[in-house]
Amino acid sequence: MPIMSTKRINIVNKRAKFDYQFLDKFEAGIQLTGSEIKSVRTGKVSFIDAFCHFMRNELWVKGIHIAPYKFASYNGHEETRERKLLLHKQELRKLRRGVEEKQMTIIPYRIYINERGFAKVEIQLAKGKKQYDKRDSIKQKDIQREIERGQY
């Protein structure tokens, strides 16, 4: 029986939306140890320089920082270790083709706990934005903010 909590865990990589243009979205499971899942449930996750890469036909995520669980024993977990992502074979093939042929990158965008109590990672197949694209994003965000205020 899954553990139900009143607080929904939804941790988003805000920097990724600014740096990348998202093209395709996938939901992946992630292999975590006991102390890691407890830290995720308390929201102690950071995506600062996280990215995904292929190793032996498997997708791994590197750079996700999961803080140590306060109540774990002396053999807790390593905070920034590589973690395996769990996807179907056809999804892995599609991601590999995007990375190799189209020069895209795979970015972990969001980590959350689903209704069944499992930790899931939303990964995005993305293309990096150029500097002028980033300036355009800032301009659009400012215009939208002014419209909402009623000043534009």
N, C-alpha and C positions, 0 to 999 in steps of 0.2 A: 504494500500500500504506500503510495507516494506521500511524502511529507508536504502538507499544505501550509503555506505561510500567508499571512495577510499582506506582506510587502512583496510586490512584483519586482524581480531583478531584471533590469534592462540597462546594460552599460554600453554606451555608444562611443565610437571613435570619431569625435567631432572634427579632428584635424584632417581625416581622410576625405571628407566631403569637400573640403577646401582645396586639397592637393590633387584629387583625382576626379575623373569623369566616370561614373559607374555605367557599365553596359549590361551586365548580367548578374543575377543574384542567386546564391545557393545557400541551403541550410545544411550544416554539417554537425555531426556529433563530435565530441572532443573527449579524449581519454584523460581522465584526471584521477589523482590519488584521493584518498579520504580527506586529508587535511586541505587539499586544493579545493574540493567541492564545497567544503565548509566555508572557506574564505570567499569563494564566489558567491555563496548564498548571503554572506554579509556585505557584499559589494566592494570588496577590496581588490579590484582589477584595474590595470592600466594598460592602454594600447599604444603608448608613445611611439615606438619605432617597430611595430609588429608587421610582419609580412609572412606569406606562405611560400613554400618551395617544395619541389618534388625530390624525393629520395627513395630509390628502389621501387618505383611505381606506386608510391604512397605519398599523400600530401601531409606535410608537417607545417606547423605554425611556429614561428620563432619570434621572440621579443615581447610576448605577452607577459607582463609582470603580475603575478598573483602573490599578494602579501602573505607571509606566514600566518597560520592560524594560531591565535593566542593560546588556546587550550590544548594544542597538539603536544604530543610527547617529544622527547629529545630528537627523535628521528622524523621530523616533519617533512617538508618538501623543499626542493630547490626552487627559488622564486622565478627564475627566468629560463627554465629548461625548455627544450623543444617538446612540443606535444603533438601527438598524432591526431589528424582529423579523419573522421569516419564518413565516407561518401560511397555512393554506388559507382560501379565500374564505368558506366556510360558518362556519369558526371565527371569522373576523373579524366576520361578521354577528352571530353569537351574542354575542360580547363587546361589540360596539357596542350591541346591544339591552339587555344587562344594565346598561351604564353609563348609557344615556340614559333608559330606561324605569323601571328598578328602583333607580336612584340607588346603584349599586355602584361599586367601584373595582377596578382591575387592578393587582395587586402582583406584582413578580418575587420569587419565594420561594427559588429554588435555581438555581445554575448548575453544570453538570457537563459532563464529556467522555464521550460515549457510546462504545459498542464500536467504532464505525467511525472514531473520532478527531475527531468534530465537536463543537463547543461547542453546548450546548443550554441553554435557560432554561426552568425550570418556572414558569409564571405562574398565579396564582390569581385567580379572580373572587371578590371578598370584600366583606363589609359590615363597617364599623367597629364596634367594641365600645364600649359605654357604660362609664362608670367603674365601675358596680356589677357589670358583667359581668367586668371585669378583676379586681376583688376576689374574685369567685367563682372565677375561674381560679386565682388565687394560693392560695385556700383548698383547692381540689381538689388542687392540686399538693402542698401541705403534707400533706394527709391521705394521699395516695398514697405519699409519701416515708416517713411514719410507719408505714404498713402494711408497706412493704418492709423496714423495720428491725425489725418485729415488736413495736412499742411501742403500737400502737393497739388 
